[in-house]
Amino acid sequence: MTYYVMIFFAGLAGSFHCLGMCGGFACALGSDPRGRTATVARHLLYNMGRVTTYAFLGGLAGSAAGALVAYGTPGMFTTAQQALALVAGLLMVTMALQLFGFLRRWQHPWAGIGAHKVGFGGDTLVVSLRSLLAVPHHSAPLAFGVLNGFLPCPLVYAFVAQAAALCISDPSRGVLTGILTMLAFGLGTFPAMLLMGGVGGLIKPVWRRRGVYVAGAFILVLGLITLSRGFLPFSGHLHPL
């Protein structure tokens, strides 16, 4: 449970990154003409869609890790654990440096719904997201969130790798561990994304700037801890992070 609480707070810190990368989608979703209650429901469905996709990716990571443990050799999955830790740690450290204002040339070339080219098939997803905005059906926000969750994001990739590494280290936990890891991460991003979508309208620019630095510090520490798992023998670690 402590592990999932840590992942939740990592998602909460990482949500300041989400505001910059996916906040435009939440804003584009806008308000519902039927009033505030309908608007809240609209954005809850959107964010539930995002989190559902994250949980799905976590399940895939857990399934892949389980297959590696079942059919690989002990040396193979030990190497896989360390490689996943290095990938996750590097992605977190890179994300933290971007939050501090460094490595800007490595940032995504899109900012919300106005993107045209995002690479890795993301441009096709953006076109699909735009088309969903015109659909009046109440299921559209849910589908909007599901597709949004598949857009390339280093922070999401980092925690998917984290989930896979944990599943390898303790195969008895199974796919459920991957799902719960990404579910905890996704729920951590919920509050800020709800506010960014206009449900609360409480995130002022000065608060966001301060939050970005706090988030950067948290993710940097978590990234360095994760990186250490890639360099040190796994038998010496007592905690999944």
Secondary structure, 3 states (H helix, E strand, C coil): CHHHHHHHHHHHHHHHHHHHHCHHHHHHHCCCCCCHHHHHHHHHHHHHHHHHHHHHHHHHHHHHHHHHHHHCCHHHHHHHHHHHHHHHHHHHHHHHHHHCCCCHHHCCCCCHHHCCCCCCCHHHHHHHHHHHHCCCCCCHHHHHHHHHHCCCCHHHHHHHHHHHHHHHHCHHHHHHHHHHHHHHHHHHHHHHHHHHCCCCCCCCHHHHHHHHHHHHHHHHHHHHHHHHHHHCCHHHCCCCC
